[in-house]
Amino acid sequence: MEAVLAHLRGAIERGEYAIGDKLPSEAELCRSLEVSRPVLREALRALQTMGLTVSRTGKGTFVVASTVEDPTFGDYSASDLLEVRRHVEIPVAGYAARRRTPENLDHLAHLLDRMERETDTTAWVAMDTLFHLAVAEAAQNPVFRRVIEEIRDALARQSAFLNELGGRREQSNREHRAIVEALTDGSEHDAVEAMAHHLDRVETTLTDIVRSPRTDSDLPTEGEPQA
């Protein structure tokens, strides 16, 4: 999927598909790129998240930008989402370290164990949002949970995007483990640091995806296994 995405993204950025142009049909792209429809659809969704295209029901996919500026996850841009997360989730982690209950810690530990064993990306992404909700719950302030609930869909979309294109799952598990350990120790400082590091890594991966597309040489060549 990443190779197909890089191919289509490169074609748009080189002007082979100009702003306003309609991309070839899914059937045409599947034939020309020699990939399955599910793989192509994942790549098309990623193009839309990056803000390069828009899908119009019954009409097809159209190019709306020639460069990636700021990916969009549901109703929110990546930059807006990250800005709010830094102002909310970092202090929330500190409050959670001071106020967490044994039940909060058990819930977080159980979630983390499941996430570390999970191999299905969709299931992992669902638990990822639950993890951040659980940290907010541990802060014992219902307003914090409401804020995370508001951005929950965007968090899930971002998480899926980072996992599909940035291979973030194992790294995220380690970062989540550090957060839980800090909460268990009751260390406000360590919890704040662990959450800040987690969000730093999210930002770094997003930046890498936006700035460093793969080249067409990553596409399978004739005779190689196809998706």
Buried (B, 14 or more C-beta within 10 A) or exposed (E): BBBBBBBBBBBBBEEEBEEEBEBBEBEEBBEEBBBBEEBBBBBBBBBBBBBBBBEEEEEBBBBBBEEBEEBBBBEBBBBBBBEBBBEBBBBBBBBBBBBBEEEBBEBBBEBBEBBBEBEEBEEBBBBBBBBBBBBBBBBBBEEBBEBBBEBBBBBBBBBBBBBBBBEBBEBBBEBBBBBBBBBBEBBBEBBBBBBBBBBEBBBEBBEEBBEEBBEEEEBBEEEEEEB
